[in-house]
Amino acid sequence: MTVLSVRNLETYYGAIKALRGVSIDVAQGEIVTILGANGAGKTTLMKTIAGLMDPEKGTIELFSKSIAGQDPDRVVRAGIALVPEGREVFPYLTIEENLRLGAFTRRDNPAEDLALVYDYFPILKERRKQAAGYLSGGQQQMLAIGRGLMARPKLMMLDEPSLGLSPILTQEIFGIISRLNAEQNVTMLLVEQNAHIALATAHTGYVLEMGRIVMGGTTEKLRASDDIQEFYLGRSDAGERGQKRWKRRKTWR
């Protein structure tokens, strides 16, 4: 079943077209990753889906219902939780207050979900009465993910979860992302510059270049691609392959 369907999406920053006819799908129970360099349009795509930016053209459907151009609170109520780039926790509120804010659209008691978050992130339970501003970067990322889970989302979107984290913490965070998907069946759309760990974690992926989707498929297919290996996984080849790399890259577009 398709959870999210984006078709021919165009979004502008003033006169600059940041997204150029982007189309992606996210199936239920999958982790889908969006790869791309800085400025490719990854965060713009996430913000447009989340209602933080309005699309100029195109459609965004969650379970076949249009959410394009809706206010962010309505997008959250529809079932999408965004874990933003830079985490954006509330530094002067306690950890538990931050988590409870993630359940602001719900009218039931979120105690069960709070217990689930603490089960996945024990350090948050230990420090739940402390101000979030005193957490390390990795702990703030855990808090941001936990806050997203509190909404019981149909789709969780994570924007650069490894940003500013050490390799060890990055592995820990992505291990938890994989567990949430496998154990809780959380469907995820993941934007990540670390192509190695993104492709190792996700089921399918897309490559975004200059606002356009230039490649897509299973992560096995993407990892096997010479283009992905050369430009995103850091493989260096000599000889004729190396001489043709820019010519082949041009054919993506």
Secondary structure, 3 states (H helix, E strand, C coil): CEEEEEEEEEEEECCEEEEEEEEEEEECCCEEEEECCCCCCHHHHHHHHHCCCCCCEEEEEECCEECCCCCHHHHHHHCEEEECCCCCCCCCCEHHHHHHHCCCCCCCCCHHHHHHHHHHCHHHHHCCCCEHHHCCHHHHHHHHHHHHHCCCCCEEEEECCCCCCCHHHHHHHHHHHHHHHHHHCCCEEEECCCHHHHHHHCCEEEEEECCEEEEEEEHHHHHHCHHHHHHCCCCCCCHHHHHCHHHHHHHHC
